[in-house]
Amino acid sequence: MATWSALGFQDSVSPLMEQLIFFHDHAMLVLILITTLVGYMMGSLFFNSLTNRYLLENQTIEIIWTILPAFILIFIALPSLRLLYLLDEVNTPSVTLKAIGHQWYWSYEYSDFLQVEFDAYMVPSADLPDSGFRLLDVDNRTVLPMNTQIRTLISAADVIHSWTVPALGVKADAIPGRLNQISFYMNRAGLFFGQCSEICGANHSFMPIVIESVSINAFLDWVVATSDDA
């Protein structure tokens, strides 16, 4: 069981990702019900030898299979629209992070603090410790406080990149000359991994993202230590 769970995505860490998972389950349930009903009807037609050669039309069934799909689409569309507006909602942020994509690494700037900025390169497999994550770990992890509304401003210095962390439910293109904005809220501590999701060149697969969610006090201690080092 542990092996199979390691092959999938990480568990959600933000309310937005939880809502995305709920919507996925909702849509899958509708699809399973439709597939089961259509499969049963097709099977009954294949194996039923009874025919009615005088049947020319049936207004009732025409009305049913026109109106029923419309209600099903509304049943899927309303939660989808609600979720789209939730994803675009930007609450008052407590921390602002700026992520800049380069070929092929990320630069981070903490706009609320002086001299807190660094580059995050992927750790080569030869230098990776036994507890490291191959092709996912970076030399400077992005430390952020949990239970805090965080705004991330995303841009790029050369080509189009994409800042993506599945556990947070966030994905935004990093476009040169343009700032994109996303907002998220982490409700537990841990390490959460992402990668550039735009084909940005030869080393596209080797510019990972690592978010380290910590308590607010631990985050402030890290900011002080990072500022002293600078």
Secondary structure by P-SEA (a helix, b strand, c coil): caaaaaacccccccaaaaaaaaaaaaaaaaaaaaaaaaaaaaaaaaacccccccccccaaaaaaaaaaaaaaaaaaaaaaaaaaaaaaccccccbbbbbbbcccbbbbbccccccbbbbbbccccccccccccccccccccccccccbbbbbbbbbcccbbbbccccccbbbbbcccbbbbbbbccccbbbbbbccccccccccccbbbbbbbbcaaaaaaaaaaaaaac
